Amino acid sequence: MTETSTKPPPDADIRRLWRSDLPAFRDHLLRLDETSRHLRFGGGVSDSFLVQYAEHCFGKGDLVFGAFLDGGLHGGAELRSNAAIWTEQAPFNRHIHAEAAFSVENAYRKRGLGEKLFSRITEAARNHGVEVIDIVCLPENVAMRRLAAKFETEFVFDNNQLLGKLTARRPTPFSMLREAARDFADFNQAVLDANLRALKLGDAA
């Protein structure tokens, strides 16, 4: 990710993505240019890699968010864990680590999408039982480092990359209810979007 955040555009909508959003998320990744792919994945990656990667982004312990504007999805944020989050299990243990990653298409950088996505990720982590957010960042990704620093992320250098850690705030009953309402609304929107895509494909056939 190479975005420098400015004032968020008023027409940008950040919502959680569900498996029905996979085609839109995959197409967003495929639109990333060579530099964006290098910074996001730590090296050059092919279209076939991105197609396969998108297929595995909606499993257990994964939270994915998209930035929608100009009629499409042009930014993404992932919070991925090897452990089940609270909405997948009883909330007995908050000691869950999850890795966050961000991507914004070249034409939509410097419009504040990164900051909005980062803020949404931290709220989701808080309310889904993730205690520590891990961020892996290449040293040359100055924009990502600046963005993470706004949220008080501490980086250490390790094996030619930067490792950042951010401790999520503790949830409250109100914040968890608000998160549940957001998830419900986002799921309904995802279903609506999937139906609209199906209709467009049917009309084009």
C-alpha positions, 0 to 999 in steps of 0.5 A: 500500500502506498497511500498518504491519507488526506481528508476522507472523501464523503462518498466513500463507504467502508463495509465488511465484505462477505464471501458473496463479495469475493468477485469484487474483492478479487477484481480489486486486487487484480487492478493493483499496479506492479508497485502496489502489488510489491508493497502489499505482498512483499514482491511481484505477484501474478494475476493467477496468484491474486485470484487464488489468494482472494479465494482464501480470504474469507475463511474462519478467523478472517475479517475483510473490509472494502472501500466503495466509491464511484460505483465500485470497490477500490480499497481493501483491508484484511484482518486475518487470524488462525484462531476463531473470532468471537462471532465464530465461538463463545467469547472466552479468550481475547488473546487472539492475534491477527495480521492486518493488510491494506490495498488501495488502487493507484487512481484512488490513493491520497483520498483518505481511504487507507485511514478509513479502512485502518480505523474500521479494522481497529474497531472490528478487532476490538469487537470481534475478540482480536487483542493484538493487530500485527502489521508486516511492512516493507521499509520502503512503504513510507505511506503505510508506516505513516498511516500506522503511526497515526494509530500508535503502532510500534514497529521493529525491524526484523529480517529486512521488514518492519513488524508492527504491533497495535493493541486493540481497545477493550470492547464495551457492550455498546461497541459490540452491539454497534458492531453486530448492527454493522455486520448485519447491515453489511451482510444485507448489502452484500446480498443485494450487491450479489443479486445486482451482479447476477442480474447484470451478468444475466443481461449481458449473456 
